[in-house]
C-alpha cells in the first residue's frame, strides 16, 4: 500500500483524514488547509504526500489542476477475517485487500437506480423494510430473478416466476400471496444488490 517516508501507518491515517473531509464537504481541501488538517508544517512534505497519493491512484488532478479523488480514493478494507453468525472463531489476521463498495454494487452506472424498500414481502430473502435495493433498469428478466415490477402504476419487488405459461410475481414471505396479474405488467428492472444502514 502507501509507503511514504517509511511510515505506512501515518500515510494511511492522513489518507483517512482526507476521506473523512471529502465525506463531509464533498470536496478536497486546498494545499494550505491540508497542512492544518494533517498536522504537516512543511509545504514540501505536503507536496511529497500528494505526489505519493497520486502515484497510488488515491488522488487525481482535474483539468483545472484542482485535486480530486482518484480511482482508489473510495476503497475500504475488506478484512481477511469473516465474522461468524454462528459459533465464535478465532481471528487469524488483521487487514486484508481493498475494495470499492460502489463498484461492487454498481456494475452499469448508466442504467442503475437505488430504490428504497417499503414492506416485508421479501423478508425471507433478507430484503427488509427500509433497505435500499440496487436495480439495473431493463424491461426483461430471467425466471427466478428478483425484479421491480410495475402493475397499475404501482411498483412491487418480487421473484419473477411462471405458471401456466403466464408470468407471476412471487413473494418471499408466506404471509403474502403470489401476484398473478390479470393484465400485462412491466418489469422496471432487476435487483442486483442491496444495502442498509443502522
MDTraj code that builds the backbone (N, CA, C; nanometers):
import mdtraj as md
import numpy as np

residues = "UNK UNK UNK UNK UNK UNK UNK UNK UNK UNK UNK UNK UNK UNK UNK UNK UNK UNK UNK UNK UNK UNK UNK UNK UNK UNK UNK UNK UNK UNK UNK UNK UNK UNK UNK UNK UNK UNK UNK UNK UNK UNK UNK UNK UNK UNK UNK UNK UNK UNK UNK UNK UNK UNK UNK UNK UNK UNK UNK UNK UNK UNK UNK UNK UNK UNK UNK UNK UNK UNK UNK UNK UNK UNK UNK UNK UNK UNK UNK UNK UNK UNK UNK UNK UNK UNK UNK UNK UNK UNK UNK UNK UNK UNK UNK UNK UNK UNK UNK UNK UNK UNK UNK UNK UNK UNK UNK UNK UNK UNK UNK UNK UNK UNK UNK UNK UNK UNK UNK UNK UNK UNK UNK UNK UNK UNK UNK UNK UNK UNK UNK UNK UNK UNK UNK UNK UNK UNK UNK UNK UNK UNK UNK UNK UNK UNK UNK UNK UNK UNK UNK UNK UNK UNK UNK UNK UNK UNK UNK UNK UNK UNK UNK UNK UNK UNK UNK UNK UNK UNK UNK UNK UNK UNK UNK UNK UNK UNK UNK UNK UNK UNK UNK UNK UNK UNK UNK UNK UNK UNK UNK UNK UNK UNK UNK UNK UNK UNK".split()
xyz = np.array([
    [0.0863, -0.1176, 0.0000],
    [0.0000, 0.0000, 0.0000],
    [0.0900, 0.1228, 0.0000],
    [0.0499, 0.2323, 0.0632],
    [0.1295, 0.3535, 0.0668],
    [0.2567, 0.3334, 0.1481],
    [0.3673, 0.3798, 0.0955],
    [0.4908, 0.3799, 0.1719],
    [0.5544, 0.5160, 0.1525],
    [0.5307, 0.6034, 0.2449],
    [0.5787, 0.7407, 0.2361],
    [0.6668, 0.7654, 0.3579],
    [0.7965, 0.7925, 0.3324],
    [0.8927, 0.8118, 0.4412],
    [0.8926, 0.6931, 0.5373],
    [0.8709, 0.5728, 0.4823],
    [0.8667, 0.4502, 0.5636],
    [0.7656, 0.4594, 0.6767],
    [0.6596, 0.5341, 0.6586],
    [0.5569, 0.5499, 0.7623],
    [0.4210, 0.5169, 0.7023],
    [0.4028, 0.3892, 0.6687],
    [0.2788, 0.3466, 0.6049],
    [0.1569, 0.3799, 0.6904],
    [0.1680, 0.3540, 0.8194],
    [0.0540, 0.3774, 0.9082],
    [0.0152, 0.5248, 0.9105],
    [0.1148, 0.6124, 0.9158],
    [0.0869, 0.7566, 0.9180],
    [0.0265, 0.8011, 0.7852],
    [0.0755, 0.7443, 0.6754],
    [0.0213, 0.7795, 0.5443],
    [-0.1249, 0.7384, 0.5329],
    [-0.1564, 0.6190, 0.5839],
    [-0.2952, 0.5728, 0.5806],
    [-0.3841, 0.6586, 0.6698],
    [-0.3307, 0.7009, 0.7822],
    [-0.4066, 0.7884, 0.8722],
    [-0.4366, 0.9211, 0.8033],
    [-0.3393, 0.9754, 0.7321],
    [-0.3593, 1.1019, 0.6607],
    [-0.4593, 1.0851, 0.5471],
    [-0.4508, 0.9731, 0.4742],
    [-0.5482, 0.9451, 0.3693],
    [-0.6876, 0.9350, 0.4302],
    [-0.6983, 0.8732, 0.5462],
    [-0.8266, 0.8619, 0.6151],
    [-0.8851, 0.9982, 0.6482],
    [-0.8017, 1.0916, 0.6900],
    [-0.8497, 1.2266, 0.7212],
    [-0.8996, 1.2971, 0.5950],
    [-0.8316, 1.2752, 0.4837],
    [-0.8769, 1.3345, 0.3577],
    [-1.0109, 1.2747, 0.3149],
    [-1.0256, 1.1448, 0.3340],
    [-1.1521, 1.0796, 0.3009],
    [-1.2659, 1.1314, 0.3893],
    [-1.2385, 1.1476, 0.5181],
    [-1.3407, 1.1992, 0.6095],
    [-1.3804, 1.3422, 0.5716],
    [-1.2818, 1.4227, 0.5348],
    [-1.3077, 1.5605, 0.4930],
    [-1.3976, 1.5596, 0.3679],
    [-1.3624, 1.4732, 0.2717],
    [-1.4409, 1.4658, 0.1480],
    [-1.5835, 1.4192, 0.1766],
    [-1.5988, 1.3225, 0.2664],
    [-1.7319, 1.2718, 0.3009],
    [-1.8189, 1.3819, 0.3604],
    [-1.7570, 1.4738, 0.4353],
    [-1.8333, 1.5812, 0.4985],
    [-1.8601, 1.6975, 0.4044],
    [-1.7600, 1.7342, 0.3222],
    [-1.7718, 1.8564, 0.2426],
    [-1.7830, 1.8326, 0.0910],
    [-1.7702, 1.7080, 0.0466],
    [-1.7788, 1.6726, -0.0953],
    [-1.6762, 1.7485, -0.1795],
    [-1.5630, 1.7730, -0.1210],
    [-1.4517, 1.8387, -0.1901],
    [-1.3241, 1.8054, -0.1143],
    [-1.2119, 1.8230, -0.1799],
    [-1.0831, 1.8047, -0.1129],
    [-1.0316, 1.9403, -0.0659],
    [-0.9596, 1.9417, 0.0446],
    [-0.9093, 2.0702, 0.0954],
    [-0.7995, 2.1271, 0.0065],
    [-0.7814, 2.2585, 0.0168],
    [-0.6699, 2.3225, -0.0526],
    [-0.5388, 2.2730, 0.0100],
    [-0.4293, 2.2925, -0.0623],
    [-0.2986, 2.2521, -0.0093],
    [-0.2736, 2.3171, 0.1269],
    [-0.3090, 2.4437, 0.1380],
    [-0.2836, 2.5174, 0.2625],
    [-0.3665, 2.4599, 0.3768],
    [-0.4941, 2.4361, 0.3501],
    [-0.5796, 2.3816, 0.4558],
    [-0.5389, 2.2387, 0.4893],
    [-0.4882, 2.1673, 0.3889],
    [-0.4433, 2.0303, 0.4111],
    [-0.3294, 2.0256, 0.5131],
    [-0.2448, 2.1277, 0.5130],
    [-0.1364, 2.1327, 0.6113],
    [-0.1920, 2.1318, 0.7532],
    [-0.2944, 2.2137, 0.7779],
    [-0.3555, 2.2191, 0.9114],
    [-0.4295, 2.0892, 0.9427],
    [-0.5056, 2.0405, 0.8446],
    [-0.5852, 1.9201, 0.8651],
    [-0.4979, 1.8002, 0.9004],
    [-0.3838, 1.7881, 0.8350],
    [-0.2981, 1.6716, 0.8539],
    [-0.1851, 1.6956, 0.9531],
    [-0.1762, 1.8195, 1.0033],
    [-0.0706, 1.8499, 1.1011],
    [0.0683, 1.8480, 1.0397],
    [0.0791, 1.8952, 0.9161],
    [0.2077, 1.8978, 0.8460],
    [0.2465, 2.0437, 0.8232],
    [0.3603, 2.0837, 0.8735],
    [0.4025, 2.2240, 0.8615],
    [0.4703, 2.2530, 0.7276],
    [0.5410, 2.1546, 0.6748],
    [0.6225, 2.1762, 0.5558],
    [0.5413, 2.1606, 0.4273],
    [0.5508, 2.2619, 0.3397],
    [0.4865, 2.2532, 0.2088],
    [0.5490, 2.1415, 0.1261],
    [0.6776, 2.1212, 0.1441],
    [0.7481, 2.0166, 0.0708],
    [0.6943, 1.8781, 0.1091],
    [0.6676, 1.8585, 0.2389],
    [0.6142, 1.7297, 0.2852],
    [0.4741, 1.7067, 0.2296],
    [0.3922, 1.8126, 0.2279],
    [0.2588, 1.8022, 0.1686],
    [0.2707, 1.7655, 0.0206],
    [0.3632, 1.8297, -0.0489],
    [0.3842, 1.8012, -0.1907],
    [0.4226, 1.6562, -0.2142],
    [0.5098, 1.6032, -0.1284],
    [0.5521, 1.4631, -0.1418],
    [0.4356, 1.3681, -0.1133],
    [0.3563, 1.4012, -0.0121],
    [0.2428, 1.3167, 0.0222],
    [0.1422, 1.3132, -0.0935],
    [0.1124, 1.4309, -0.1500],
    [0.0178, 1.4380, -0.2606],
    [0.0712, 1.3618, -0.3817],
    [0.1996, 1.3754, -0.4098],
    [0.2598, 1.3022, -0.5212],
    [0.2473, 1.1516, -0.5003],
    [0.2709, 1.1068, -0.3773],
    [0.2596, 0.9641, -0.3467],
    [0.1154, 0.9157, -0.3612],
    [0.0202, 0.9969, -0.3119],
    [-0.1214, 0.9594, -0.3229],
    [-0.1662, 0.9558, -0.4693],
    [-0.1115, 1.0451, -0.5514],
    [-0.1416, 1.0424, -0.6947],
    [-0.0820, 0.9169, -0.7588],
    [0.0402, 0.8861, -0.7224],
    [0.1073, 0.7686, -0.7783],
    [0.0310, 0.6403, -0.7448],
    [-0.0273, 0.6359, -0.6253],
    [-0.1014, 0.5177, -0.5812],
    [-0.2489, 0.5228, -0.6260],
    [-0.2839, 0.6254, -0.7071],
    [-0.4198, 0.6419, -0.7615],
    [-0.5273, 0.6714, -0.6563],
    [-0.4857, 0.7268, -0.5419],
    [-0.5825, 0.7713, -0.4428],
    [-0.6278, 0.9135, -0.4745],
    [-0.5414, 0.9932, -0.5312],
    [-0.5755, 1.1289, -0.5732],
    [-0.5493, 1.1440, -0.7222],
    [-0.6194, 1.2398, -0.7821],
    [-0.6004, 1.2713, -0.9233],
    [-0.6094, 1.4225, -0.9362],
    [-0.5912, 1.4720, -1.0572],
    [-0.5957, 1.6158, -1.0811],
    [-0.6980, 1.6451, -1.1892],
    [-0.7883, 1.7380, -1.1606],
    [-0.8880, 1.7793, -1.2598],
    [-0.8201, 1.8661, -1.3660],
    [-0.8870, 1.8912, -1.4783],
    [-0.8265, 1.9759, -1.5828],
    [-0.7876, 2.1153, -1.5334],
    [-0.8590, 2.1656, -1.4306],
    [-0.8250, 2.2985, -1.3777],
    [-0.7168, 2.2912, -1.2704],
    [-0.6519, 2.1720, -1.2589],
    [-0.5388, 2.1486, -1.1673],
    [-0.5810, 2.1312, -1.0218],
    [-0.7118, 2.1328, -0.9938],
    [-0.7563, 2.1078, -0.8569],
    [-0.7507, 1.9583, -0.8279],
    [-0.7243, 1.9272, -0.7020],
    [-0.7205, 1.7873, -0.6622],
    [-0.8601, 1.7270, -0.6643],
    [-0.8679, 1.6012, -0.7011],
    [-0.9932, 1.5275, -0.6996],
    [-0.9651, 1.3833, -0.6583],
    [-1.0671, 1.3116, -0.6131],
    [-1.0447, 1.1712, -0.5763],
    [-0.9987, 1.0895, -0.6968],
    [-0.9028, 1.0021, -0.6731],
    [-0.8585, 0.9091, -0.7756],
    [-0.9431, 0.7832, -0.7718],
    [-0.9114, 0.6894, -0.8591],
    [-0.9962, 0.5702, -0.8715],
    [-0.9912, 0.4803, -0.7482],
    [-0.8894, 0.4961, -0.6614],
    [-0.8809, 0.4139, -0.5398],
    [-0.9222, 0.4908, -0.4142],
    [-0.9641, 0.6154, -0.4306],
    [-0.9924, 0.7006, -0.3144],
    [-1.1009, 0.6425, -0.2242],
    [-1.2011, 0.5795, -0.2839],
    [-1.3151, 0.5318, -0.2054],
    [-1.3017, 0.3860, -0.1623],
    [-1.1849, 0.3273, -0.1836],
    [-1.1641, 0.1901, -0.1380],
    [-1.1687, 0.1823, 0.0145],
    [-1.2231, 0.0720, 0.0638],
    [-1.2201, 0.0439, 0.2072],
    [-1.1614, -0.0953, 0.2256],
    [-1.1133, -0.1221, 0.3440],
    [-1.0524, -0.2524, 0.3698],
    [-1.1591, -0.3602, 0.3735],
    [-1.1338, -0.4655, 0.2997],
    [-1.2157, -0.5866, 0.3100],
    [-1.1329, -0.6857, 0.3896],
    [-1.1766, -0.7144, 0.5094],
    [-1.0984, -0.7932, 0.6036],
    [-1.0696, -0.9337, 0.5528],
    [-0.9540, -0.9860, 0.5925],
    [-0.9228, -1.1262, 0.5673],
    [-1.0094, -1.2173, 0.6538],
    [-1.0593, -1.1625, 0.7650],
    [-1.1428, -1.2399, 0.8561],
    [-1.2873, -1.2371, 0.8105],
    [-1.3594, -1.3425, 0.8438],
    [-1.5039, -1.3383, 0.8304],
    [-1.5605, -1.3317, 0.9712],
    [-1.6790, -1.2736, 0.9843],
    [-1.7409, -1.2666, 1.1158],
    [-1.8473, -1.3752, 1.1210],
    [-1.8442, -1.4537, 1.2250],
    [-1.9338, -1.5680, 1.2361],
    [-2.0691, -1.5275, 1.2913],
    [-2.1718, -1.5777, 1.2279],
    [-2.3062, -1.5575, 1.2790],
    [-2.3505, -1.6804, 1.3581],
    [-2.2599, -1.7780, 1.3681],
    [-2.2858, -1.8980, 1.4479],
    [-2.1858, -1.9049, 1.5614],
    [-2.1076, -2.0129, 1.5651],
    [-2.0070, -2.0306, 1.6695],
    [-1.8936, -1.9299, 1.6504],
    [-1.8328, -1.8914, 1.7619],
    [-1.7195, -1.7989, 1.7559],
    [-1.5994, -1.8673, 1.6916],
    [-1.5239, -1.7901, 1.6143],
    [-1.3981, -1.8413, 1.5608],
    [-1.2897, -1.7389, 1.5885],
    [-1.1677, -1.7873, 1.5972],
    [-1.0552, -1.7011, 1.6329],
    [-1.0150, -1.6142, 1.5147],
    [-0.9815, -1.4892, 1.5448],
    [-0.9264, -1.4025, 1.4405],
    [-0.7859, -1.4497, 1.4100],
    [-0.7529, -1.4541, 1.2823],
    [-0.6204, -1.5040, 1.2470],
    [-0.5296, -1.3980, 1.1872],
    [-0.5839, -1.2863, 1.1467],
    [-0.5007, -1.1778, 1.0951],
    [-0.5818, -1.0512, 1.0899],
    [-0.5143, -0.9408, 1.0660],
    [-0.5827, -0.8136, 1.0515],
    [-0.5688, -0.7652, 0.9079],
    [-0.6457, -0.6641, 0.8766],
    [-0.6351, -0.6033, 0.7444],
    [-0.6954, -0.6909, 0.6377],
    [-0.6456, -0.6776, 0.5165],
    [-0.6973, -0.7545, 0.4050],
    [-0.6796, -0.6785, 0.2764],
    [-0.7534, -0.7174, 0.1764],
    [-0.7482, -0.6481, 0.0482],
    [-0.8360, -0.5236, 0.0567],
    [-0.8294, -0.4418, -0.0464],
    [-0.9115, -0.3211, -0.0504],
    [-1.0197, -0.3383, -0.1550],
    [-1.1357, -0.2834, -0.1261],
    [-1.2474, -0.2940, -0.2190],
    [-1.3198, -0.1607, -0.2266],
    [-1.3860, -0.1381, -0.3382],
    [-1.4647, -0.0174, -0.3576],
    [-1.6117, -0.0585, -0.3553],
    [-1.6830, -0.0172, -0.2515],
    [-1.8216, -0.0598, -0.2332],
    [-1.9080, -0.0193, -0.3529],
    [-1.8872, 0.1004, -0.4035],
    [-1.9661, 0.1480, -0.5174],
    [-1.9488, 0.0569, -0.6381],
    [-1.8240, 0.0230, -0.6700],
    [-1.8017, -0.0608, -0.7880],
    [-1.8507, -0.2031, -0.7663],
    [-1.8560, -0.2473, -0.6401],
    [-1.9113, -0.3796, -0.6116],
    [-2.0630, -0.3812, -0.6344],
    [-2.1301, -0.2738, -0.5968],
    [-2.2762, -0.2680, -0.6070],
    [-2.3257, -0.2216, -0.7437],
    [-2.2484, -0.1353, -0.8081],
    [-2.2954, -0.0740, -0.9327],
    [-2.2037, -0.1163, -1.0476],
    [-2.2526, -0.2069, -1.1293],
    [-2.1746, -0.2567, -1.2432],
    [-2.2027, -0.1767, -1.3700],
    [-2.3253, -0.1229, -1.3817],
    [-2.3648, -0.0473, -1.5010],
    [-2.4284, 0.0847, -1.4565],
    [-2.3459, 0.1849, -1.4253],
    [-2.3979, 0.3105, -1.3703],
    [-2.5058, 0.3773, -1.4542],
    [-2.4965, 0.3671, -1.5862],
    [-2.5907, 0.4402, -1.6721],
    [-2.7332, 0.3877, -1.6614],
    [-2.7516, 0.2639, -1.6143],
    [-2.8871, 0.2085, -1.6044],
    [-2.9212, 0.1669, -1.4615],
    [-2.8461, 0.2171, -1.3642],
    [-2.8665, 0.1756, -1.2249],
    [-2.9423, 0.2811, -1.1461],
    [-3.0353, 0.2342, -1.0650],
    [-3.1110, 0.3216, -0.9750],
    [-3.1184, 0.2535, -0.8388],
    [-3.1149, 0.3334, -0.7329],
    [-3.1292, 0.2814, -0.5966],
    [-3.2707, 0.3143, -0.5502],
    [-3.3423, 0.2121, -0.5018],
    [-3.4829, 0.2288, -0.4661],
    [-3.5054, 0.1819, -0.3225],
    [-3.5698, 0.2637, -0.2385],
    [-3.5999, 0.2203, -0.1019],
    [-3.7124, 0.1164, -0.1010],
    [-3.6999, 0.0206, -0.0106],
    [-3.7999, -0.0856, 0.0030],
    [-3.8991, -0.0476, 0.1118],
    [-4.0280, -0.0675, 0.0841],
    [-4.1322, -0.0494, 0.1852],
    [-4.2066, -0.1816, 0.1990],
    [-4.2161, -0.2306, 0.3205],
    [-4.2855, -0.3556, 0.3439],
    [-4.1908, -0.4731, 0.3564],
    [-4.2474, -0.5893, 0.3893],
    [-4.1655, -0.7070, 0.4174],
    [-4.2051, -0.8301, 0.3367],
    [-4.2554, -0.8101, 0.2155],
    [-4.2959, -0.9254, 0.1349],
    [-4.1765, -1.0083, 0.0873],
    [-4.0537, -0.9549, 0.1019],
    [-3.9338, -1.0285, 0.0587],
    [-3.8416, -1.0586, 0.1769],
    [-3.8973, -1.0605, 0.2971],
    [-3.8152, -1.0737, 0.4174],
    [-3.7396, -1.2063, 0.4233],
    [-3.7974, -1.3142, 0.3694],
    [-3.7283, -1.4438, 0.3726],
    [-3.6095, -1.4476, 0.2763],
    [-3.6008, -1.3478, 0.1914],
    [-3.4833, -1.3310, 0.1048],
    [-3.3909, -1.2258, 0.1636],
    [-3.4200, -1.1868, 0.2892],
    [-3.3400, -1.0886, 0.3646],
    [-3.3448, -0.9498, 0.3027],
    [-3.4574, -0.9185, 0.2388],
    [-3.4828, -0.7834, 0.1889],
    [-3.5918, -0.7263, 0.2788],
    [-3.5547, -0.6274, 0.3608],
    [-3.6440, -0.5789, 0.4655],
    [-3.6899, -0.4358, 0.4391],
    [-3.7965, -0.3981, 0.5074],
    [-3.8464, -0.2615, 0.5027],
    [-3.7329, -0.1650, 0.5387],
    [-3.7128, -0.0654, 0.4548],
    [-3.6070, 0.0327, 0.4795],
    [-3.4775, 0.0043, 0.4066],
    [-3.4609, -0.1174, 0.3546],
    [-3.3414, -0.1471, 0.2757],
    [-3.3425, -0.0657, 0.1473],
    [-3.2256, -0.0507, 0.0889],
    [-3.2125, 0.0153, -0.0406],
    [-3.1668, -0.0896, -0.1414],
    [-3.2495, -0.1141, -0.2440],
    [-3.2103, -0.2118, -0.3451],
    [-3.1451, -0.1413, -0.4640],
    [-3.0424, -0.2067, -0.5163],
    [-2.9701, -0.1562, -0.6323],
    [-3.0277, -0.2266, -0.7543],
    [-3.0882, -0.1488, -0.8436],
    [-3.1658, -0.2050, -0.9544],
    [-3.1054, -0.1628, -1.0882],
    [-3.0808, -0.2624, -1.1749],
    [-3.0448, -0.2327, -1.3131],
    [-3.1739, -0.2219, -1.3929],
    [-3.1989, -0.1036, -1.4471],
    [-3.3248, -0.0780, -1.5180],
    [-3.3225, -0.1458, -1.6550],
    [-3.4155, -0.2399, -1.6727],
    [-3.4347, -0.3046, -1.8017],
    [-3.5697, -0.3729, -1.8032],
    [-3.6222, -0.3972, -1.9216],
    [-3.7587, -0.4470, -1.9346],
    [-3.7667, -0.5985, -1.9462],
    [-3.6536, -0.6669, -1.9309],
    [-3.6531, -0.8125, -1.9400],
    [-3.5801, -0.8709, -1.8193],
    [-3.6146, -0.9949, -1.7852],
    [-3.5520, -1.0630, -1.6725],
    [-3.5649, -1.2122, -1.6933],
    [-3.4898, -1.2879, -1.6163],
    [-3.4979, -1.4329, -1.6208],
    [-3.5887, -1.4827, -1.5090],
    [-3.6516, -1.5962, -1.5306],
    [-3.7308, -1.6579, -1.4259],
    [-3.6389, -1.6823, -1.3054],
    [-3.6861, -1.6435, -1.1881],
    [-3.6055, -1.6574, -1.0672],
    [-3.5338, -1.5303, -1.0266],
    [-3.5249, -1.4324, -1.1184],
    [-3.4652, -1.3032, -1.0824],
    [-3.5558, -1.2303, -0.9834],
    [-3.4947, -1.1499, -0.8986],
    [-3.5721, -1.0576, -0.8156],
    [-3.5894, -0.9307, -0.8976],
    [-3.7142, -0.8932, -0.9197],
    [-3.7416, -0.7796, -1.0074],
    [-3.8220, -0.6724, -0.9346],
    [-3.8100, -0.5523, -0.9860],
    [-3.9041, -0.4457, -0.9521],
    [-3.9995, -0.4382, -1.0701],
    [-4.1276, -0.4633, -1.0422],
    [-4.2288, -0.4655, -1.1475],
    [-4.3291, -0.3530, -1.1253],
    [-4.3922, -0.3112, -1.2336],
    [-4.4935, -0.2067, -1.2268],
    [-4.6272, -0.2662, -1.2689],
    [-4.7248, -0.2547, -1.1780],
    [-4.8619, -0.3002, -1.2055],
    [-4.9547, -0.1850, -1.1691],
    [-5.0358, -0.1410, -1.2645],
    [-5.1297, -0.0292, -1.2396],
    [-5.0582, 0.0923, -1.1803],
    [-4.9455, 0.1267, -1.2366],
    [-4.8681, 0.2442, -1.1933],
    [-4.8143, 0.2320, -1.0511],
    [-4.8093, 0.1109, -0.9967],
    [-4.7505, 0.0889, -0.8641],
    [-4.6366, -0.0108, -0.8774],
    [-4.5318, 0.0117, -0.7983],
    [-4.4154, -0.0764, -0.8026],
    [-4.4230, -0.1826, -0.6942],
    [-4.3655, -0.2990, -0.7238],
    [-4.3511, -0.4046, -0.6244],
    [-4.2207, -0.4783, -0.6517],
    [-4.1644, -0.5363, -0.5480],
    [-4.0426, -0.6157, -0.5617],
    [-4.0772, -0.7606, -0.5280],
    [-4.0490, -0.8515, -0.6228],
    [-4.0825, -0.9932, -0.6078],
    [-3.9894, -1.0767, -0.6952],
    [-3.9937, -1.2101, -0.6731],
    [-3.9308, -1.3031, -0.7665],
    [-4.0170, -1.3108, -0.8920],
    [-3.9530, -1.3167, -1.0081],
    [-4.0263, -1.3396, -1.1318],
    [-4.0430, -1.4907, -1.1497],
    [-4.1683, -1.5354, -1.1616],
    [-4.1963, -1.6764, -1.1804],
    [-4.2851, -1.6979, -1.3006],
    [-4.3203, -1.8240, -1.3242],
    [-4.4094, -1.8549, -1.4352],
    [-4.5016, -1.9701, -1.3945],
    [-4.6294, -1.9540, -1.4271],
    [-4.7312, -2.0574, -1.4037],
    [-4.8211, -2.0630, -1.5264],
    [-4.8408, -2.1828, -1.5809],
    [-4.9292, -2.1995, -1.6973],
    [-4.8953, -2.1013, -1.8095],
    [-4.7654, -2.0891, -1.8344],
    [-4.7153, -2.0002, -1.9405],
    [-4.7461, -1.8525, -1.9161],
    [-4.7777, -1.8160, -1.7929],
    [-4.8019, -1.6755, -1.7578],
    [-4.7025, -1.6333, -1.6496],
    [-4.6511, -1.5106, -1.6619],
    [-4.5605, -1.4598, -1.5596],
    [-4.6368, -1.4316, -1.4302],
    [-4.5727, -1.4620, -1.3185],
    [-4.6280, -1.4309, -1.1869],
    [-4.5183, -1.3666, -1.1035],
    [-4.5590, -1.3002, -0.9979],
    [-4.4656, -1.2328, -0.9074],
    [-4.4780, -1.2988, -0.7704],
    [-4.3689, -1.3590, -0.7268],
    [-4.3709, -1.4445, -0.6084],
    [-4.3008, -1.3767, -0.4915],
    [-4.3701, -1.3614, -0.3789],
    [-4.3071, -1.3004, -0.2608],
    [-4.2157, -1.4000, -0.1899],
    [-4.1343, -1.3487, -0.1014],
    [-4.0502, -1.4332, -0.0162],
    [-4.0965, -1.4142, 0.1275],
    [-4.2255, -1.4365, 0.1486],
    [-4.2870, -1.4243, 0.2808],
    [-4.4212, -1.4977, 0.2720],
    [-4.4384, -1.6009, 0.3553],
    [-4.5583, -1.6853, 0.3465],
    [-4.6873, -1.6089, 0.3771],
    [-4.6747, -1.4899, 0.4361],
    [-4.7929, -1.4100, 0.4671],
    [-4.8434, -1.3284, 0.3479],
    [-4.7727, -1.3372, 0.2361],
    [-4.8119, -1.2635, 0.1160],
    [-4.8445, -1.3629, 0.0046],
    [-4.9381, -1.3272, -0.0800],
    [-4.9804, -1.4146, -0.1888],
    [-4.9023, -1.3842, -0.3168],
    [-4.8881, -1.4861, -0.3975],
    [-4.8311, -1.4682, -0.5312],
    [-4.9230, -1.3763, -0.6114],
    [-4.8629, -1.2838, -0.6810],
    [-4.9404, -1.1921, -0.7655],
    [-4.9493, -1.2521, -0.9052],
    [-5.0719, -1.2696, -0.9515],
    [-5.0987, -1.3218, -1.0857],
    [-5.1701, -1.2123, -1.1645],
    [-5.0929, -1.1246, -1.2259],
    [-5.1547, -1.0087, -1.2925],
    [-5.2544, -1.0509, -1.4002],
    [-5.3694, -0.9888, -1.3980],
    [-5.4718, -1.0170, -1.4990],
    [-5.4428, -0.9395, -1.6279],
    [-5.3595, -0.8368, -1.6152],
    [-5.3217, -0.7605, -1.7326],
    [-5.1689, -0.7618, -1.7411],
    [-5.1203, -0.7108, -1.8514],
    [-4.9751, -0.7046, -1.8670],
    [-4.9145, -0.6168, -1.7589],
    [-4.7973, -0.6543, -1.7154],
    [-4.7235, -0.5688, -1.6230],
    [-4.5863, -0.5419, -1.6832],
    [-4.5213, -0.4437, -1.6309],
    [-4.3928, -0.4018, -1.6846],
    [-4.2830, -0.4339, -1.5843],
    [-4.1722, -0.4878, -1.6336],
    [-4.0542, -0.5042, -1.5491],
    [-3.9755, -0.3748, -1.5551],
    [-3.9596, -0.3128, -1.4396],
    [-3.8826, -0.1886, -1.4324],
    [-3.7332, -0.2190, -1.4315],
    [-3.6947, -0.3264, -1.3601],
    [-3.5538, -0.3599, -1.3523],
    [-3.5295, -0.4834, -1.2679],
    [-3.4041, -0.5248, -1.2650],
    [-3.3615, -0.6446, -1.1925],
    [-3.2750, -0.6026, -1.0742],
    [-3.3045, -0.6586, -0.9577],
    [-3.2292, -0.6261, -0.8365],
    [-3.0920, -0.6925, -0.8428],
    [-2.9873, -0.6125, -0.8233],
    [-2.8503, -0.6609, -0.8300],
    [-2.7798, -0.6582, -0.6945],
    [-2.8399, -0.5949, -0.5971],
    [-2.7783, -0.5890, -0.4646],
    [-2.8622, -0.5036, -0.3744],
    [-2.8188, -0.4908, -0.2505],
    [-2.8892, -0.4031, -0.1564],
    [-2.7933, -0.3578, -0.0490],
    [-2.8330, -0.2544, 0.0224],
    [-2.7586, -0.2129, 0.1405],
    [-2.8560, -0.1569, 0.2420],
    [-2.8104, -0.1569, 0.3660],
    [-2.8903, -0.0944, 0.4722],
    [-2.7962, -0.0267, 0.5687],
    [-2.8477, 0.0735, 0.6371],
    [-2.7695, 0.1430, 0.7394],
    [-2.8402, 0.1297, 0.8728],
    [-2.7635, 0.1432, 0.9798],
    [-2.8167, 0.1294, 1.1147],
    [-2.7934, 0.2578, 1.1932],
])
top = md.Topology()
chain = top.add_chain()
for i, resn in enumerate(residues, 1):
    res = top.add_residue(resn, chain, resSeq=i)
    for name in ("N", "CA", "C"):
        top.add_atom(name, md.element.get_by_symbol(name[0]), res)
traj = md.Trajectory(xyz[None], top)
